[in-house]
């Protein structure tokens, strides 16, 4: 099964992770990363999965290696690369297709659809719509793909790229 992008991960964590691995000649063990980042390995896993789904790194036998793309990232290219990749990966791809089809979709309906398709993180399975909405909003701002209407709690496709 293909990994699903964990939308609860912050882009700054992905950027920080790639920077740490880059400082270690683009390769290090997961345990070394945990020590360097001062994080438990379990807490790092969603960020590692996000980096893998974005194509910035590979993980095999406890070793993290930056891809050529991950190794070439810098502060300027990071945001642009994120904006290009997010619409093409799950769960964002499915969200975009549904919003395009319906014109606008409520957060609760997006949440239910992703749950039915198995495209949502386990930590949201308990129905934490508020956190889900917040995370979706953060990534929508980063990628400039969706706009959110707070009063209606609906999402639309962004018509103007900022």
Buried (B, 14 or more C-beta within 10 A) or exposed (E): EEEBBBBBBBBEBBBEBBEBBBEBEBBBEBEBBBEBBEBEBEEBBBBBBBBBBBBBBBBEEEEBBBBEBBBEBEEEEBBEBBBEBBBEBBBBBBBBEBBEEEEBBBBEBBBBBBBEEEBBBEEBEEEBBEBBBEBBBBBBBBBBBBBBEEEEBBBBEBEEEE
